[in-house]
Amino acid sequence: MPQVSSQEFERLPLRVHTCLTGVPLHDVWAVDLPRWRAGVTLDDFLQTADDCLLSPSRLARMLLDIRFFVGRFFGWDRELEAITSKAFATRLSDTDRSRSLIPAGTRYGFFRVVYRFENEQLIELINWTVHAAALSALVETATAYRFYLAVYVCNVSRFTPFYMALIDPFRTLIVYPSLLHTVRARWNQAFGTVGRAPHHTS
């Protein structure tokens, strides 16, 4: 479940590239998924998995629990009203809003939905540490699917770069590999059969 280059990601025909113009792309991850059948969309996958694709492993969950405990203690996870006017959802066009399968601003765990299209979902988080967004996308090829997870981060204070440097080793070594492993497992559970080779269609 490797990180991929920003160049590969930015070549994809995704709305996020224009929606988040000027927002720093922190990193991009991808996992290849078997093409059990054609025509599966990200929305299909999310609904099949009850919107719980990115469930972490026990170790990753423990690290996240520690982070949230510290966040509650220091008040890091309170939403910053001062910058909610800069929420990424304010960048949406009327067409984006009518096309989105979930209304902008809908709660999504610790995040809020910016938009969900058939094969692309953007969610955002605004608190005292970061203004961040996570983009999920599903791309189908002739022989496989590729699931992308991209992270964007805006500074909300001088503490943001320090905070990201502090958590990056845990993100890159434990949390994101665990999340993408879960994506593959849920994909195979939803669309595949253990021990049966994937059926390729043209």
C-alpha positions in Angstrom: 0.0 0.0 0.0 2.5 2.6 -1.2 2.6 6.3 -1.3 2.3 7.5 -4.9 3.6 10.6 -6.6 1.7 13.8 -6.7 2.2 13.8 -10.4 0.3 10.5 -10.8 -2.5 11.8 -8.7 -2.7 15.2 -10.3 -3.1 13.6 -13.8 -6.4 12.1 -12.7 -9.6 13.9 -13.9 -10.8 14.8 -10.4 -12.8 17.9 -9.3 -10.5 18.3 -6.2 -7.7 19.6 -8.3 -9.6 22.8 -9.1 -11.7 22.9 -5.9 -8.6 22.9 -3.7 -6.4 25.1 -5.9 -3.7 26.7 -3.6 -4.2 24.2 -0.8 -1.0 22.2 -0.1 -1.2 18.5 -1.0 0.5 16.7 1.9 0.7 13.2 0.6 -1.1 10.6 -1.6 -1.6 6.9 -1.0 -3.0 4.2 -3.2 -4.0 0.5 -3.1 -4.8 -1.7 -6.1 -8.0 -3.7 -5.9 -9.0 -6.8 -7.9 -11.5 -6.2 -10.7 -14.0 -8.7 -9.5 -16.6 -7.0 -11.7 -16.9 -3.9 -13.9 -18.7 -0.7 -13.1 -18.2 -0.5 -9.3 -18.2 3.2 -8.1 -16.8 4.6 -5.0 -20.3 5.4 -3.8 -21.2 1.7 -4.4 -18.2 0.7 -2.3 -18.9 3.2 0.5 -22.5 2.1 0.8 -21.6 -1.6 0.8 -19.1 -1.0 3.5 -21.6 1.2 5.5 -19.3 4.2 5.0 -16.7 2.6 7.2 -13.9 2.0 4.7 -11.2 3.6 6.7 -11.4 1.6 9.9 -8.0 1.3 11.4 -6.3 -1.7 13.0 -6.2 -2.2 16.7 -2.7 -0.7 17.0 -3.7 2.3 14.8 -6.9 2.7 16.8 -4.9 2.8 20.0 -2.7 5.5 18.6 -5.8 7.5 17.4 -7.4 7.1 20.9 -4.2 8.5 22.5 -4.3 11.4 20.0 -7.9 12.2 20.7 -7.4 11.9 24.5 -4.6 14.5 24.2 -6.7 16.6 21.9 -9.6 16.6 24.4 -7.2 17.6 27.2 -5.7 20.5 25.3 -8.9 21.4 23.4 -7.3 20.8 20.0 -10.4 19.3 18.4 -12.7 22.2 18.9 -13.8 23.7 15.6 -12.4 27.1 14.9 -15.4 29.4 14.2 -12.9 32.1 13.0 -12.0 30.1 9.9 -15.2 28.2 9.2 -15.9 30.9 6.7 -12.9 29.4 4.8 -14.3 25.9 4.8 -13.6 24.1 1.5 -17.4 23.6 1.1 -17.6 27.3 0.4 -15.6 26.7 -2.8 -18.4 24.5 -4.3 -20.3 25.7 -7.3 -24.1 25.2 -7.6 -23.4 22.4 -10.0 -21.1 20.7 -7.5 -23.8 21.0 -4.8 -26.6 19.6 -7.0 -24.3 16.7 -8.2 -23.1 15.8 -4.7 -24.8 12.6 -3.3 -24.4 13.9 0.3 -25.1 17.5 1.3 -22.1 19.7 2.0 -21.5 20.0 5.8 -22.9 16.6 6.7 -21.0 15.1 9.6 -18.8 12.2 8.7 -17.1 10.9 11.8 -14.7 13.6 12.9 -15.0 15.3 9.5 -17.6 17.1 7.5 -18.5 16.2 3.9 -17.5 18.7 1.2 -18.9 16.6 -1.6 -19.4 13.0 -2.7 -19.6 12.2 -6.4 -19.8 8.7 -7.8 -16.1 8.1 -7.8 -14.7 10.9 -5.6 -15.3 12.1 -2.1 -13.8 15.0 -0.2 -14.2 15.5 3.5 -12.6 18.2 5.7 -11.6 18.9 9.3 -11.1 22.3 10.9 -9.8 22.5 14.5 -7.0 24.2 16.5 -4.2 22.1 14.9 -5.1 21.9 11.2 -7.5 22.7 8.4 -7.2 19.4 6.6 -9.0 17.5 3.9 -9.0 13.9 2.8 -9.9 12.9 -0.8 -10.9 9.3 -1.7 -11.2 8.3 -5.3 -11.7 5.1 -7.2 -10.4 4.6 -10.7 -11.2 1.6 -12.8 -8.8 0.2 -15.5 -9.1 -2.8 -17.8 -7.7 -5.2 -15.3 -8.1 -3.6 -11.8 -9.3 -0.7 -9.7 -7.0 1.7 -7.8 -8.2 3.4 -4.6 -6.5 6.8 -3.9 -6.4 8.6 -0.5 -5.0 12.1 -0.7 -4.4 14.4 2.3 -4.4 18.2 2.1 -3.2 20.4 5.0 -3.5 24.1 5.6 -1.8 25.8 8.5 -4.1 27.4 11.1 -1.2 28.6 13.3 2.5 28.2 13.7 1.8 25.0 15.7 0.5 23.2 12.6 3.9 22.3 11.0 5.2 21.1 14.4 2.0 19.1 14.9 2.2 17.4 11.4 5.9 16.6 11.9 5.0 15.0 15.2 2.3 12.7 13.9 3.7 12.0 10.4 5.8 9.0 11.4 2.7 7.4 13.0 0.6 8.2 9.9 3.0 6.9 7.4 4.2 3.8 9.2 1.1 2.6 11.0 -2.2 4.5 10.4 -2.4 4.8 6.6 -1.1 1.3 5.8 -3.6 0.0 8.2 -6.4 2.0 6.7 -5.6 0.9 3.2 -5.3 -2.8 4.3 -8.9 -2.4 5.6 -10.0 -0.9 2.2 -8.6 -4.0 0.4 -10.2 -6.4 2.9 -13.6 -4.7 2.7 -13.4 -4.7 -1.1 -12.7 -8.4 -1.3 -15.5 -9.0 1.2 -18.0 -6.9 -0.7 -17.2 -7.9 -4.3 -15.0 -11.0 -4.3 -14.9 -14.6 -3.3 -12.0 -16.0 -1.4 -10.0 -18.5 -3.4 -11.7 -17.5 -6.7 -9.7 -15.7 -9.3 -11.1 -12.3 -10.4 -13.2 -12.3 -13.5 -11.9 -9.9 -16.1 -14.3 -8.3 -18.5 -13.5 -6.2 -21.5 
